[in-house]
């Protein structure tokens, strides 16, 4: 029998107007402490986002997602935090914020392969 590993994840949401509370999912950040694994998966559908939110700065959103990818990989500097562990980086990425790119509440799951689970979550929640 294969051991299941617990993980936590947040869905990255594009929320251009907080007053309307409308959003589209654009990515997922997954943390598996047991495997010391932190990963982000992104799917930026420019046509869908532009249709739903005319005037949205898609290049700015793409830059914000690149910043999330950098934090996941432990790349500090340029306004990004320098956090030593995957758990601390996940905590920073999953913290509530009031920007166009926002994390959902933290959810949990079980998997045998945290690296493959990110694609499963992207397919189910974003694409």
C-alpha angles and dihedrals in degrees: 000000000000119000115242116224121215118231140176128216144178128205114230110228131196106221108174096171116034092189091065095041090215118146146165123212114243105169152350132235115203127191124188109182094187090060095033086236127152120171141161128208120194134191113181107187099189095186093052094044093046091049094049096041112028111200094026112149097239093178090053090050090049089051091051090051090050087054090054090050090050093052090048090054093046096250107152131183132067091073094314119121121249102227119172103210137049089236093055091046091050090049091053093046094047095048114115115257139172102232133109089265110058136169121234120232112289116272129188140215146158128251142164092216118035092184092057094040092071090066091048090053092046091052093047100041111022116022 
